[in-house]
Amino acid sequence: MFLDFPALRPIREVMLDPQVSEIMINGPDQVYVERNGVMELYPLHFEDDDQLRAIADALLLPSGRSISSATPFMDFRLPDGSRGNVVIPPLALNGTVLTIRKFTQVL
C-alpha cells in the first residue's frame, strides 16, 4: 500500500481517517484537517521542514514528479485519486506547504 512508505508514517493516520476530506500543512508546526465541512487545527507536528519535505517527495513519487528550488510548486494525484499541491521555499515563506484533497467515503 502506498501509505506504508516509511516517509508517510507521520500522516498515515489522518490520511486513512474516512471523515477527513482535506489536509492542510502550513510548515512543520501547523496542520489543519477538514471534517464534515469544518476546518480544525490537528495535533500533528513534524520534526522539522526536512521531515515535511521528505513527506512531500514521497507523495510526489507515484506521479513521477519532483520539486526543487527551480520548480518550487507542484500539483499531484495520489494512487487513491486524492489530489494535492506542494509549495516549498522560496515561494513558501514558513517552510513546506502541503495540501491534500481526499475523497471521503459515503457512510
N, C-alpha and C positions, 0 to 999 in steps of 0.2 A: 504494500500500500504506500502511496506517495507520502502520506503524513508520517510514515515510520522513519524517514530520513532523520539522522541524528540532529541536524541543524534545526529541524522543525519541531523538536520536542517542546520548546517553550510555548508554542502556540497551538499545539495539538489539541489540548482540551477544549479551548474556545472554538477551534475550527470544527470539532466534532459535535459541539452543542447544537442540537436541532432548532433551538429557539433563537439563536444568534443569526441575524441576517447581514450584518455589516461589522467589520472590524477596522478601526482607525487607529493607527500607531503614529504618534507625533513625537518621535525621538524615544530614547530608552526608558523614559520615566512617565509617559503619558499614553495610556491606552483606553480607548472608548469602544464599547460594543453597542449595537442596536438590537433590542429585543422587543418584539411587538410594537414596533414603531417608536420606541423610546430609547434615546441615546443615553448611556450611563458610563461613568468612569469605571474601569475594570481594574481590579487589583493585580496587575501584572507589570513587572518591571524587568528590564533586561540589564545584564551586567554592564554593558557599555554599548556604544554605537557599533563597535566591531561585531558584537554578537547579533545585533539587529541587521547589520549589513549581510552577515552570513545567512540569516533567515531570508532576506530579500533575494540573495543569489540562489538559494535553494528553491525558492518559489518560481524564479525565472527559468530554472533548469529545464523543466518539461517543454517550455515554449521554444527552447533553443536560443533564447535571447540573453543578453548580458548588459550590465550597466557599468558605466565608468564616468570619470570626470568629463570625458569627451561627449558622452551621451548620458546626462545625469537624470533622465526620467524615462520611464518605460511602462507601457501597458502590457498586460499579460492575461492569459487564461489558464486556469488550473485543470488538471485531468477530470475533476468532477463538474466542470463547466463554470465554476465561480470565476469572476473577473477581478483583476487587481491592477494597481498602479503603484509604482515606487518612484520616489524622488530622493536623490542624495545631494550632499553639498557639492558644489557651491550654491545650487538652487535652493536646497533645503537649508535653512539657517540654523536649526537646532538639532541637526543630526538627521538620520534616515527617516523618511516619512513613508508609510506603507498603508494602503487601503485595500481591503478585500471585500467585495460584494458577493455574499454567499447566496445560494439557492436554498430556501428553507423548505422543510418537509411539511406537507399539509397533514395535520393530525385529525 
